[in-house]
Amino acid sequence: MNRHVKSAPERTGFQEARPYGPKYDLRTDFVMVYGITEDLPERIAGWKKAGYTVHLMTGVSWGEYQDYLYGRYDGRNHWNEAQMDQRGRHLLHNEDVPYMVPTISFTEYLATHIKKAIDAGVEAIHMEEPEFWAVSGYSEAFKREWLNYYAEAWIPPHVSCDAQYRASKLKAAMYYRAMDRICSAMKEYALVTYGHTVRFYIPTHSLINYTQWRIVSPEALFASMPSCDGFIAQIWTGTSRTPNVYRGVRRERTFETAYLEYGMMQELTRGTGREMWFLHDPIEDNPAHTWADYEQNYLATVTASLLHPGVSQYEVCPWPHRVFEGSYPREDGSGKEPIPGQYATKLLTVVHMLGEMHRFDEEIQEQSATTGIGLCLANSAMYQRGDVEHVGIRANPGPRYDGTESADALGAEERELLDWSAFYGMALPLLKNGIPLRPLQYDNILNFSGYLDGYRVLLLSYEFMKPEHPGIHQALGQWVRDGGVLIYIGDGSDPYHHVKEWWNRETGRQTYGHPEEHLFESLGLGRVPVEGQHTVGNGALILLRKHPAIFAETKDGAEQVTNSVRQALAFRGEAKDYKKSRMLEIRRGPYLIVHALDEKESADPGGEVVLEGSFIQLFDESLPVLKRVSLKPNENALLYDLSFYGRNPDLPRILATSSRVRREEHRPNGFVWISEAPEGIMVSTRLWVPHPPLKTSIDQTPVHFAYDQETGTVFIEYPGSPQGTTVSIEWE
């Protein structure tokens, strides 16, 4: 049986813990009911009645599991399985809700909950956020797991880099074990009991965010787990507004960080056969921001995600009740206010545009010539983020950072750790110059044949991560010999080079002081080649003996990164392909997605990005038709290009709308459809018609319309209803 068999298309969805409600009924393909509570069957029934395919989402590392904690499940208190830091403090998600160590016992407990969801009739299950904090590793349960895994007594993770690295590897292995046991057993349960397959997905933050926030999760391991059907990329304003440093300036860079995060998740599943949904959140977990702030950052994340054409499935909103029924601070500080009507309409326009994106998977045009540039990131980056004494990393355990508090409240040492400049020092200079860099899952190079196909240049450093298997160097070496150019950046100063791993173990084979020595030897260059460019077969190695974090500190540092890529392309005879740009853009069918880059050099000509043509601006609730779109630095545009379709005189077409469209009916002198939207939201729609309209009606009541004769488009607006509104337009 094909594990991807579905009863209906599942391109867009959302998660919601509350029972069905018409004000947050977004009219997507599926809904993920959240949490396994006594009212689960009733909640499932309510959403099914509204026409949804129903999934379940539940927490893996935390949840309302007090019956397990306090012994009501099996008569044994399980608080010793809560994650604990060096000072003996439990790591809590909420009061009475700790992050858990995924023991066998806890895994079996979770399975009993999953059975309830399968019994209730869900078609898929999302096991959310298997997370282990890097500062943890001190609970009694973890000590027992260490003994079983390593066959030796537990070592406090903070006493050495080796202990910290091994603790983090164990954390990833434990959550892989837990997920594999649950998903495999419950797939079998569904088949044996009901004769059908239940799919299992893993909603997870990106490897970039987990590393930056100092969280350990299996990530790349899941891409090879047979019982895993795919992922949700949990990327939103809360993760992407985490500050980083570029040219010595630390600030929020929501678009750039989101772009890298979505790119990381796209590359996690590329070529693996797993599904991927990109998440967007119109607000975030931090309730202290204004609607204007939420909107600006939401549009930045949406734009960033659409620039990655390998994914066209989306979770359009987590917790829509808090968006459409919640209140947040006013701009003037005078209390709180509900979502502005304009933002609500704009948001729903985006939601239903996302549902159309899959139609154009074969009609994608990347606008930059400087494609095929990748930055390697491995799971092991997460293993180097814990507290270690005596090596200049940290002397004391630092606080957890999860995006719900301001980074400004951190001390200087904590802020520097959060910056994670070793990664961003290589990534941001390229992105800021309009080069569509893609982070790639380094571990996949060995696991999936042809994973590097399409890449011309790779940037790599072992100063913040390590290769987990020597075979990856053989695969990378073949890519170089076939014509790829590898830019290796590192000065050998990272203390984690000396952890007891494959490159330096005394096993009767040759040992290496640093893993890069094995890489260089695999390339036929000896262990310690000189700095500079080295030809390897049809490709090359460009070696920079610097720590990558220094590239974040100055303008000159950023230029060293871009110059190395220019040099790599020149080696390949593709110097003309190196082109800086003031924007990132892509065409996906009729949709033109554009971000105007900021933080450009003062000598850069012009300040605005100007686009000319005939467009509908989808980031505007009135869906205006524009001939000229001007974007200031750091602004975004989602445009419907009216030149994409030839005008068919017989077929009107809805071009953009903030509602779900069903049952379109073409008539000799008109067009009728059913429009579905949350209750109380004003719906905007722009459509093309073959003749000037005479009238438009909503449920047979005439309404005003605006006709643009030059483009042949009509704009109408009307109140939404999830039960459906009949919209009609007539012409002679």
DOMAR-18678 format. One line per field, with one value per residue (C-alpha): x, y, z. Coordinates in Angstrom, 3 decimals, decimal comma, m for minus. Layout:
// DOMAR-18678
xx	(X; ...)
yy	(Y; ...)
zz	(Z; ...)
//
This chain:
// DOMAR-18678
xx	(0,000; 1,314; 1,892; 1,023; m2,514; m4,938; m8,681; m8,451; m5,781; m3,978; m2,138; m3,158; m4,150; m4,011; m3,844; m6,466; m7,083; m10,589; m13,793; m15,061; m15,756; m17,056; m14,888; m11,667; m12,840; m10,186; m11,629; m8,378; m7,977; m7,317; m7,243; m4,951; m6,929; m4,467; m4,117; m5,588; m8,262; m11,600; m13,458; m11,269; m14,055; m16,414; m13,794; m13,003; m16,696; m17,211; m14,437; m15,472; m19,003; m17,523; m15,966; m12,402; m9,959; m8,892; m5,382; m4,150; m1,201; 0,223; 3,400; 6,218; 8,604; 5,909; 2,165; m0,635; 0,767; 0,235; m1,323; 2,025; 4,099; 2,157; 1,744; m1,908; m0,920; 1,130; 1,424; 4,948; 5,957; 7,865; 9,182; 12,709; 12,138; 11,755; 14,684; 16,959; 19,861; 23,175; 21,669; 18,968; 16,165; 13,463; 13,099; 9,437; 7,250; 4,534; 3,887; 3,449; 4,447; 8,138; 10,161; 10,518; 13,370; 11,925; 12,344; 10,878; 8,213; 7,248; 7,177; 4,750; 2,595; 2,436; 1,461; m1,662; m2,716; m2,024; m4,247; m7,120; m6,653; m6,545; m9,662; m11,341; m10,731; m7,941; m6,165; m2,719; m0,821; 1,719; 4,193; 5,251; 8,684; 10,873; 13,207; 16,002; 17,530; 21,321; 21,586; 19,851; 21,273; 21,292; 18,107; 18,185; 16,433; 19,103; 21,844; 20,257; 20,018; 23,702; 24,675; 22,629; 23,815; 27,510; 27,966; 29,673; 28,712; 27,190; 29,575; 28,273; 27,970; 29,581; 32,950; 34,346; 33,555; 33,601; 31,032; 28,811; 29,059; 28,261; 25,351; 23,831; 24,296; 22,481; 19,642; 19,144; 19,317; 16,732; 14,164; 14,803; 14,163; 10,994; 9,561; 10,452; 8,845; 5,647; 5,173; 6,015; 3,851; 0,891; 1,030; 0,779; m2,045; m4,073; m3,588; m4,363; m7,325; m8,916; m7,256; m5,975; m2,724; m2,242; 0,457; 2,929; 4,509; 6,977; 6,427; 9,859; 11,835; 14,645; 18,134; 19,227; 16,830; 17,406; 21,145; 20,764; 18,361; 20,521; 18,072; 18,885; 16,552; 17,127; 16,319; 18,310; 17,912; 14,157; 14,622; 15,794; 13,269; 10,933; 7,900; 8,206; 6,023; 7,166; 7,473; 6,003; 8,663; 7,775; 9,215; 7,544; 8,222; 9,112; 12,028; 13,085; 13,275; 16,083; 18,882; 22,090; 25,163; 26,062; 28,981; 29,226; 25,557; 23,346; 19,624; 16,531; 16,613; 13,315; 13,306; 16,881; 16,652; 13,325; 14,752; 17,620; 15,316; 12,825; 15,709; 17,138; 13,840; 13,356; 16,769; 16,031; 13,504; 14,652; 15,058; 13,853; 10,231; 9,002; 6,392; 7,030; 4,606; 5,891; 4,301; 3,341; 2,017; 0,147; 1,184; 3,582; 3,871; 5,009; 1,782; 3,573; 3,713; 1,243; m0,777; 1,385; 4,491; 2,908; 1,756; 5,117; 6,963; 4,308; 4,583; 8,375; 8,161; 5,585; 7,801; 10,845; 9,032; 7,729; 11,269; 11,866; 9,995; 10,630; 7,686; 4,080; 2,205; 1,537; 0,294; m1,325; m1,872; m1,362; m4,114; m6,386; m8,653; m5,927; m5,619; m9,309; m10,610; m7,562; m6,587; m3,100; m1,515; m2,498; 0,200; m0,405; m0,283; m3,921; m4,975; m5,583; m7,535; m8,754; m7,309; m7,808; m10,196; m7,666; m5,100; m7,702; m8,694; m5,075; m4,210; m6,983; m5,936; m2,501; m4,017; m6,008; m3,188; m1,050; m3,660; m3,080; 0,727; 0,974; m0,636; 2,539; 5,237; 6,386; 6,316; 9,069; 11,660; 14,434; 15,550; 19,139; 22,057; 24,021; 22,216; 23,660; 25,461; 25,091; 26,130; 26,608; 24,964; 25,000; 23,029; 26,248; 26,019; 23,397; 25,852; 28,249; 25,858; 25,887; 27,736; 31,376; 33,813; 37,493; 37,626; 36,379; 32,930; 30,957; 31,782; 28,184; 24,966; 23,220; 19,480; 17,190; 16,077; 12,846; 11,889; 9,204; 11,530; 13,737; 17,309; 18,207; 17,625; 20,518; 24,008; 26,821; 28,086; 24,615; 23,922; 27,168; 26,292; 22,824; 24,321; 25,841; 28,069; 30,050; 27,016; 25,589; 29,051; 29,079; 25,378; 24,376; 27,033; 25,804; 22,116; 22,464; 23,993; 21,077; 22,671; 20,018; 22,159; 20,614; 21,652; 21,793; 21,519; 25,131; 24,181; 22,019; 25,054; 25,932; 22,379; 20,753; 22,364; 22,610; 21,858; 24,468; 23,182; 22,504; 25,075; 28,113; 29,764; 29,614; 30,786; 31,873; 33,388; 34,043; 34,479; 30,861; 29,924; 31,574; 31,162; 29,526; 30,870; 34,079; 32,073; 30,681; 34,148; 34,238; 30,915; 31,988; 35,325; 33,606; 31,425; 34,547; 36,320; 33,253; 33,565; 32,246; 34,153; 34,391; 35,187; 36,487; 36,702; 38,379; 41,367; 41,240; 40,530; 37,261; 37,849; 35,294; 37,853; 39,243; 36,112; 36,546; 35,086; 35,895; 38,731; 40,838; 39,848; 42,609; 41,187; 44,287; 43,650; 45,201; 43,970; 43,600; 43,932; 41,053; 38,299; 39,242; 42,565; 40,665; 38,660; 41,779; 43,472; 40,379; 40,773; 44,374; 45,863; 47,532; 46,398; 47,473; 47,334; 48,387; 45,805; 44,518; 43,079; 43,815; 42,675; 41,089; 40,087; 37,670; 36,880; 38,724; 39,172; 39,450; 40,899; 40,500; 42,347; 39,996; 37,255; 33,932; 32,589; 34,979; 33,174; 30,169; 32,160; 33,212; 32,493; 35,842; 34,920; 31,647; 33,480; 35,875; 32,896; 31,425; 34,846; 35,460; 32,228; 33,185; 36,554; 34,862; 32,581; 35,510; 37,367; 34,384; 34,438; 31,200; 32,406; 29,563; 27,073; 28,223; 25,749; 24,849; 21,287; 19,247; 16,455; 15,579; 12,766; 11,161; 8,254; 5,913; 3,355; 1,512; 2,970; 5,976; 7,544; 10,027; 12,025; 13,998; 17,243; 18,420; 21,777; 23,322; 26,462; 25,846; 27,479; 24,876; 22,903; 19,264; 17,352; 14,162; 13,345; 10,941; 8,848; 6,833; 4,053; 0,452; 0,045; m2,439; m0,835; m1,846; m0,305; m3,046; m6,565; m8,108; m6,213; m5,314; m4,153; m0,774; 1,476; 4,402; 5,431; 8,105; 9,675; 11,804; 14,644; 13,295; 9,842; 8,109; 5,696; 3,488; 2,153; m0,201; 1,199; m1,765; 0,347; 0,673; m2,636; m3,805; m7,321; m9,808; m13,049; m15,169; m13,702; m13,804; m11,232; m10,888; m7,395; m7,212; m9,591; m9,661; m12,077; m12,195; m13,805; m16,014; m18,486; m17,590; m20,285; m19,715; m22,838; m23,270; m23,620; m22,216; m20,229; m21,322; m19,344; m19,553; m17,303; m16,363; m14,580; m14,554; m17,618; m17,383; m14,365; m14,698; m13,855; m12,029; m12,089; m10,663; m11,536; m11,131; m14,280; m14,595; m17,128; m17,954; m20,215; m23,774; m24,239; m22,835; m24,880; m24,251; m26,903; m29,056; m28,699; m26,999; m23,715; m21,368; m18,470; m15,494; m14,545; m11,083; m11,624; m7,942; m7,311; m10,838; m10,903; m13,658; m13,254; m15,992; m16,117; m18,662; m18,936; m17,618; m19,470; m17,974; m21,272; m20,779; m21,982; m23,267; m21,507; m22,644; m21,609; m23,521; m22,668; m24,460)
yy	(0,000; 3,457; 5,409; 8,658; 7,622; 10,368; 10,672; 14,229; 16,810; 18,177; 21,222; 23,700; 23,219; 24,645; 23,444; 24,237; 23,020; 24,449; 22,895; 24,051; 27,785; 29,744; 32,799; 30,818; 28,380; 29,130; 26,721; 24,870; 21,226; 19,784; 20,683; 19,320; 19,055; 19,625; 17,518; 14,200; 15,153; 13,665; 15,801; 14,660; 12,649; 15,621; 18,010; 15,652; 15,266; 19,042; 19,651; 16,694; 18,070; 21,314; 19,350; 18,909; 16,045; 15,686; 15,092; 15,113; 17,076; 16,440; 17,367; 14,843; 16,540; 18,289; 18,259; 17,912; 14,637; 15,122; 11,677; 10,213; 12,602; 12,006; 8,244; 8,025; 6,195; 3,325; 4,008; 5,428; 9,094; 10,132; 13,591; 12,152; 11,947; 15,708; 17,430; 19,053; 21,515; 21,594; 23,444; 20,839; 22,944; 21,308; 22,764; 23,755; 24,643; 25,778; 25,245; 21,519; 20,869; 19,921; 18,994; 15,228; 12,751; 10,289; 7,084; 3,766; 4,167; 7,647; 6,398; 3,626; 6,152; 8,405; 5,399; 4,866; 8,414; 7,943; 4,852; 7,017; 9,354; 6,457; 5,013; 8,397; 8,291; 10,754; 10,197; 11,438; 12,228; 14,996; 14,343; 17,874; 19,142; 16,302; 18,651; 18,237; 21,408; 21,590; 22,804; 19,644; 16,172; 16,000; 14,129; 10,635; 9,280; 10,724; 9,256; 5,828; 6,278; 7,261; 4,068; 1,908; 3,709; 4,140; 1,219; 3,511; 5,745; 9,108; 12,049; 15,569; 17,207; 20,471; 18,972; 18,663; 19,173; 15,419; 14,876; 17,619; 16,278; 12,735; 13,925; 15,714; 12,728; 10,627; 13,161; 12,964; 9,158; 8,964; 11,042; 9,074; 5,875; 7,287; 8,490; 5,314; 3,113; 5,153; 5,685; 2,100; 0,530; 2,797; 2,265; m1,452; m0,869; 1,053; m1,626; m4,528; m2,878; m0,855; m2,029; 1,368; 3,319; 6,274; 8,695; 10,182; 13,618; 15,548; 19,298; 20,658; 23,875; 24,195; 22,927; 26,565; 27,654; 24,647; 25,235; 28,959; 28,428; 25,605; 22,722; 19,165; 17,197; 14,309; 16,411; 14,683; 11,293; 11,526; 11,922; 8,290; 6,933; 4,535; 5,385; 9,155; 10,401; 14,002; 17,235; 20,611; 23,323; 25,294; 28,628; 31,898; 35,394; 34,053; 32,004; 34,295; 37,565; 36,160; 38,755; 38,035; 40,033; 41,318; 43,701; 44,248; 45,196; 43,005; 43,308; 41,394; 40,281; 38,451; 38,013; 36,793; 34,403; 33,032; 32,592; 30,508; 28,511; 27,632; 26,765; 24,445; 22,597; 22,363; 20,718; 18,356; 16,436; 17,111; 13,782; 11,759; 11,188; 12,826; 15,572; 19,057; 21,770; 25,293; 27,006; 30,687; 32,441; 35,766; 36,556; 34,661; 33,198; 36,532; 38,532; 41,843; 43,082; 45,209; 44,119; 46,296; 44,492; 41,076; 41,948; 43,292; 40,221; 37,800; 39,161; 38,855; 35,163; 34,411; 36,055; 34,154; 30,818; 31,385; 31,958; 28,206; 26,490; 22,930; 23,153; 24,012; 22,735; 25,008; 25,139; 28,527; 29,306; 27,771; 28,582; 30,718; 31,422; 33,594; 35,484; 36,086; 36,236; 37,521; 41,091; 42,599; 45,933; 49,112; 51,257; 54,076; 51,772; 52,406; 48,824; 46,058; 45,655; 42,769; 42,079; 45,028; 44,177; 45,062; 42,645; 39,881; 40,210; 40,402; 37,353; 35,275; 36,368; 34,913; 31,740; 30,964; 31,982; 29,355; 26,773; 27,565; 27,426; 23,693; 24,282; 25,946; 23,567; 23,066; 26,775; 28,222; 30,765; 31,721; 35,197; 35,121; 33,816; 33,045; 29,817; 26,517; 27,979; 25,967; 26,295; 23,005; 22,468; 19,179; 17,815; 17,913; 21,726; 21,155; 18,970; 21,880; 24,277; 23,109; 24,545; 23,529; 24,644; 25,530; 25,869; 29,425; 28,368; 28,954; 28,772; 28,851; 27,445; 30,053; 30,742; 29,119; 31,347; 30,445; 33,706; 34,723; 37,163; 39,954; 39,081; 42,518; 41,135; 38,704; 39,462; 40,130; 36,540; 35,096; 37,458; 36,494; 32,822; 33,457; 35,338; 32,098; 34,165; 31,158; 30,292; 33,725; 35,106; 32,896; 33,069; 36,716; 38,301; 36,243; 36,671; 40,416; 40,710; 39,017; 35,574; 32,919; 30,828; 27,577; 25,877; 22,138; 19,186; 17,989; 14,577; 13,856; 13,871; 10,371; 9,101; 10,125; 9,565; 12,658; 14,996; 17,498; 17,515; 21,105; 22,627; 24,325; 25,790; 24,687; 26,514; 24,313; 24,781; 22,365; 25,171; 24,835; 21,293; 17,967; 15,208; 12,204; 9,628; 9,456; 8,291; 11,784; 12,919; 10,293; 11,499; 15,145; 14,367; 12,787; 15,871; 18,051; 15,820; 16,031; 19,814; 21,243; 23,881; 23,495; 26,581; 25,391; 28,002; 27,232; 27,962; 24,776; 26,624; 24,927; 22,839; 20,299; 19,093; 17,005; 15,108; 11,328; 10,658; 8,593; 10,821; 10,479; 7,160; 4,637; 1,770; 0,524; 2,853; 6,215; 8,996; 12,686; 15,706; 17,474; 16,059; 18,472; 16,604; 13,517; 15,641; 17,154; 13,779; 12,369; 15,135; 14,042; 17,212; 15,780; 16,562; 20,197; 21,977; 25,604; 28,355; 29,176; 27,438; 23,789; 21,939; 18,545; 16,642; 18,883; 20,853; 22,717; 23,423; 27,032; 27,061; 30,075; 29,694; 31,888; 31,276; 31,940; 34,048; 36,880; 37,409; 38,731; 41,491; 43,814; 44,919; 43,449; 40,118; 39,991; 40,786; 37,883; 35,534; 36,990; 37,172; 33,483; 32,570; 34,843; 33,058; 29,636; 30,482; 31,938; 28,644; 26,881; 29,334; 30,876; 34,279; 35,937; 34,130; 36,033; 38,875; 40,931; 42,197; 44,607; 42,049; 38,383; 37,317; 34,276; 33,572; 30,723; 30,652; 33,999; 34,900; 37,191; 37,121; 39,893; 41,084; 44,342; 43,900; 46,425; 47,167; 47,869; 49,915; 53,659; 53,660; 51,248; 53,117; 53,745; 53,041; 51,421; 48,366; 49,219; 46,641; 47,560; 45,621; 44,871; 43,381; 42,683; 43,457; 40,559; 42,138; 44,785; 43,976; 45,978; 43,907; 46,970; 46,723; 48,427; 49,245; 50,171; 48,679; 50,452; 48,707; 50,381; 48,376; 45,518; 45,637; 42,668; 42,135; 39,256; 40,100; 38,411; 39,089; 39,727; 38,920; 35,280; 34,048; 34,769; 36,193; 33,481; 35,225; 32,374; 31,685; 34,165; 33,486; 34,340; 35,789; 36,570; 36,189; 35,999; 33,048; 29,388; 29,020; 26,020; 24,927; 27,381; 27,509; 29,135; 30,478; 32,043; 35,501; 35,104; 33,310; 31,876; 30,383; 29,567; 31,632; 30,311; 32,392; 32,849; 34,488; 38,260; 38,747; 40,995; 39,070; 40,759; 39,213; 40,282; 38,322; 38,615; 38,666; 38,509; 41,361; 44,455; 43,355; 44,516; 43,501; 41,408; 39,725; 38,106; 35,513; 37,181; 40,632; 43,158; 44,641; 47,343; 46,377; 48,195; 47,382; 48,080; 48,290; 48,217; 44,851; 43,465; 42,782; 43,276; 43,925; 43,067; 42,699; 41,180; 39,586; 36,054; 32,952; 29,481; 27,907; 29,524; 32,594; 32,446; 35,070; 35,830; 38,222; 38,916; 40,597; 41,093)
zz	(0,000; m0,914; 2,258; 0,469; m0,508; 0,544; 0,440; m0,980; m1,862; 1,202; m0,051; 2,634; 6,254; 9,755; 13,341; 15,959; 19,515; 19,782; 18,444; 15,072; 14,903; 11,880; 12,628; 12,154; 9,501; 6,864; 4,256; 3,601; 2,560; 6,002; 9,677; 12,378; 15,593; 18,409; 21,534; 22,657; 25,168; 26,224; 23,687; 20,749; 19,008; 19,219; 17,847; 14,972; 14,171; 14,129; 11,629; 9,466; 9,314; 7,986; 5,118; 6,305; 6,081; 9,722; 11,031; 14,616; 15,996; 19,446; 21,273; 21,584; 23,998; 26,035; 26,537; 29,062; 30,348; 34,083; 34,446; 33,410; 35,533; 38,739; 38,495; 37,528; 34,327; 35,798; 39,514; 39,210; 39,464; 36,329; 37,169; 37,029; 33,240; 32,929; 31,229; 33,801; 33,609; 35,457; 38,425; 38,919; 37,438; 35,354; 31,867; 31,583; 28,637; 31,029; 34,699; 35,282; 31,639; 31,451; 28,411; 28,651; 28,264; 25,693; 27,644; 26,521; 29,197; 27,986; 24,389; 25,319; 27,162; 24,083; 21,955; 24,070; 23,214; 19,518; 19,523; 20,738; 17,793; 15,314; 16,924; 16,489; 12,738; 11,907; 8,590; 9,583; 12,765; 13,329; 16,147; 16,974; 17,971; 19,305; 21,217; 23,729; 25,170; 24,856; 28,465; 29,695; 30,300; 34,113; 35,019; 36,455; 33,362; 31,098; 33,262; 32,865; 29,119; 28,972; 30,776; 28,405; 25,258; 26,008; 28,453; 30,927; 33,827; 32,983; 32,514; 33,211; 29,767; 30,871; 31,901; 28,359; 24,699; 24,244; 26,995; 25,582; 22,032; 23,148; 25,282; 22,293; 20,000; 22,581; 22,756; 18,989; 19,056; 21,830; 19,959; 16,777; 18,735; 20,277; 16,978; 15,111; 17,801; 17,958; 14,221; 13,240; 15,939; 15,274; 11,519; 12,210; 14,713; 12,128; 9,492; 11,795; 13,505; 10,690; 7,494; 6,442; 6,549; 8,871; 7,800; 10,274; 9,913; 12,040; 12,540; 13,394; 13,461; 10,949; 11,708; 11,545; 14,270; 16,515; 16,363; 17,008; 19,914; 21,308; 20,867; 19,767; 17,479; 15,040; 11,925; 9,129; 10,806; 10,257; 6,492; 6,408; 8,915; 7,046; 9,168; 8,557; 5,699; 5,826; 7,760; 8,522; 8,474; 11,591; 10,540; 11,436; 12,686; 16,129; 14,791; 11,975; 13,879; 16,068; 15,688; 13,817; 12,757; 9,288; 8,682; 12,420; 12,949; 15,122; 14,389; 13,359; 9,730; 9,448; 5,673; 5,359; 8,301; 7,078; 3,581; 4,960; 7,256; 4,516; 2,205; 4,842; 5,147; 1,387; 1,111; 4,010; 1,918; m1,653; m3,382; m0,384; m1,386; 1,839; 1,853; 3,190; 4,227; 4,893; 7,907; 8,073; 11,174; 10,902; 14,489; 16,806; 20,294; 21,732; 22,310; 22,915; 19,318; 17,381; 14,386; 12,138; 13,374; 12,911; 9,389; 8,244; 9,448; 8,198; 4,667; 4,903; 5,840; 3,136; 0,522; 1,772; 1,571; m1,960; m3,210; m2,675; m5,514; m4,352; m1,924; m2,764; 0,315; 3,278; 6,829; 6,451; 10,117; 13,541; 16,034; 13,794; 16,767; 18,274; 14,986; 14,249; 17,817; 19,708; 20,609; 20,607; 21,624; 19,812; 18,205; 20,694; 23,728; 24,661; 25,232; 22,746; 19,511; 17,309; 13,888; 11,511; 8,704; 6,022; 7,430; 7,757; 4,101; 2,956; 5,025; 3,460; m0,021; 0,715; 2,189; m0,947; m3,282; m1,523; m2,423; m6,106; m6,062; m6,839; m10,233; m11,452; m10,215; m13,818; m14,679; m12,500; m13,570; m11,163; m12,123; m10,830; m12,893; m9,731; m8,849; m7,662; m4,624; m1,397; 2,241; 4,082; 7,476; 9,381; 12,317; 14,336; 14,528; 17,247; 19,194; 19,770; 21,488; 25,094; 28,075; 28,529; 31,194; 30,822; 27,032; 26,639; 25,460; 28,628; 32,286; 33,506; 32,081; 29,967; 29,753; 27,246; 24,380; 22,581; 20,885; 23,376; 25,100; 23,770; 22,878; 24,248; 27,744; 27,332; 28,555; 26,092; 26,221; 25,706; 22,794; 21,093; 21,463; 20,036; 17,058; 15,730; 13,456; 12,213; 10,061; 9,308; 8,527; 5,424; 4,562; 4,827; 2,555; m0,395; 0,319; 0,863; m2,600; m4,314; m4,657; m3,896; m1,582; m0,345; 2,884; 2,284; 4,639; 4,681; 6,093; 3,014; 0,707; 1,835; 2,262; m1,042; m4,419; m6,594; m3,705; m4,944; m8,514; m9,520; m7,152; m8,660; m5,571; m1,931; 1,187; 4,086; 7,534; 10,379; 12,909; 14,080; 12,994; 12,215; 9,591; 11,217; 8,752; 6,664; 3,648; 3,191; 2,127; m0,608; m2,003; m1,714; m3,334; m6,338; m6,730; m6,774; m9,304; m11,524; m11,670; m8,398; m6,468; m2,689; m0,606; 2,761; 5,521; 8,847; 11,040; 13,131; 16,383; 17,331; 20,506; 19,266; 16,707; 19,550; 20,543; 20,377; 16,966; 13,900; 12,684; 15,850; 17,393; 18,022; 15,982; 14,206; 11,273; 10,596; 12,839; 12,102; 14,357; 12,593; 10,356; 7,561; 7,237; 6,111; 3,665; 2,095; 1,904; 0,188; m2,395; m3,033; m1,539; 1,556; 5,050; 5,283; 1,913; 1,730; 1,646; m1,809; m4,848; m5,691; m8,804; m8,115; m11,250; m13,123; m9,966; m7,268; m3,580; m2,434; 1,077; 3,396; 6,699; 8,731; 11,259; 9,473; 12,356; 11,470; 8,169; 10,096; 11,745; 8,928; 5,355; 4,272; 5,837; 3,917; 0,681; 1,226; 1,127; m2,058; m3,719; m3,009; m4,819; m7,711; m7,854; m7,800; m10,720; m12,660; m12,233; m13,821; m16,729; m15,509; m14,338; m16,233; m13,989; m10,922; m10,751; m7,742; m7,502; m5,422; m5,149; m4,951; m7,272; m8,826; m11,177; m10,360; m13,141; m13,044; m9,653; m9,364; m5,900; m5,077; m2,079; m2,260; m0,341; 2,218; 3,894; 0,507; 0,046; m0,193; m3,621; m4,923; m7,615; m6,883; m3,720; m4,953; m7,022; m9,847; m11,706; m14,783; m16,468; m15,607; m12,141; m9,386; m6,012; m3,760; m0,651; m0,818; 0,361; m2,507; m5,125; m7,234; m10,855; m11,210; m14,146; m11,942; m8,611; m6,593; m3,597; m0,977; 0,595; 2,762; 1,145; m0,455; m3,305; m4,384; m7,833; m10,258; m13,718; m16,018; m19,080; m18,040; m19,524; m23,034; m23,044; m23,896; m24,984; m23,670; m20,227; m17,362; m14,680; m10,986; m10,615; m6,912; m3,990; m0,207; m0,234; m1,203; m4,624; m5,381; m8,059; m10,813; m13,489; m16,874; m18,598; m22,057; m20,554; m17,082; m14,428; m11,050; m8,174; m4,482; m2,234; 1,249; 3,897; 7,691; 9,107; 9,422; 7,130; 4,096; 0,919; m1,967; m5,442; m8,779; m11,910; m15,644; m17,785; m21,600; m21,791; m19,722; m16,861; m16,382; m12,761; m9,945; m7,222; m3,851; m3,033; m5,739; m4,177; m6,521; m5,239; m6,458; m8,728; m10,229; m13,830; m15,256; m18,998; m19,933; m18,249; m18,481; m14,752; m12,201; m8,471; m5,964; m2,187; 0,151; 3,638; 3,989; 5,092; 5,654; 4,538; 1,148; m0,698; m4,279; m6,388; m9,924; m12,644; m15,865; m19,163; m22,483)
//
